[in-house]
Amino acid sequence: MARVRLAAQVVDFVRSQAPEPRRRLRRALKDLAAEKGDVRPLEGSLQDYSRLRVGSYRVILRHASAKTIDCVFAERREIVYEVFAEAMLDVLRAGAPREPADDAEDEQS
């Protein structure tokens, strides 16, 4: 079973959703620890990342190690890749990547 760490943006995004999408997102994030879910690698400039599909939502993640998955960004499918790519450029311009919240599984409850 993998350890899933959630960035603050992911936690805030999940909390901001209506009850039913929030439940589906939380369930999908918990299932991710058991390596379940619709996960596919991204391509191009985002090739170091994968996405988790949860209905019309996407969670961008990366495998930090064999046993750790960092969920770094979540948004609606229509805009997730553009917004995430822009956010990554901003982080790179600032010079320091942000670390995901440590063991944010408690935040999901």
Number of C-alpha atoms within 10 A of each C-alpha: 11 15 19 25 24 26 20 19 16 23 20 13 15 21 17 11 12 9 11 9 17 16 16 15 26 20 14 19 23 17 15 20 18 12 16 12 17 13 17 13 14 15 10 6 8 14 10 12 17 19 22 22 18 20 12 10 18 23 23 24 25 16 15 13 10 9 11 15 19 22 29 22 23 27 19 15 15 11 12 18 20 10 14 17 13 12 13 14 12 13 13 12 10 9 9 9 11 12 12 18 18 13 13 18 17 9 14 17 7
